[in-house]
Amino acid sequence: MPPWNLLDLDEALRDSWAADTCSPDDLARVGWQPANPAWGHCDITALVVNDIFGGDLMVGEVWSAGERHGFHWWNRLPSGIEVDLTREQFPLGQTVTEPRVVKRPQRLLRRTAEYQTLRERLSTRLGPLPGPA
């Protein structure tokens, strides 16, 4: 297995995100644009980072203009460092509440296809990815 690093993973993710891997809810609300490739990808990106590096899955609520606009996912690595590879998807000043640690979902429900597509694209670029812990 190759040595994994966040810089290579970040670059590969940016090349792999697309409308077909975007959250259906976010896709319906705003659509996906190459100018904001991280939009709608926080959950499956956090799961892939968790597959590779382990640690905790973090979730906070997204708020804008006094209204909740969903949830944002990111990672806390085993070292305690928090990594958020999709934070730039909020250029309009949305705020994210204090996070809570969540258990990895056993099933991704509606997002299984997008997660698998993202993993396949990353594997093509980086080599075989480790599976969920």
Helices and strands as residue ranges (DSSP letters): H 6-16, G 19-21, H 24-29, H 42-53, E 56-64, E 67-76, E 82-83, G 87-89, E 95-96, E 100-102, G 109-111, H 112-126
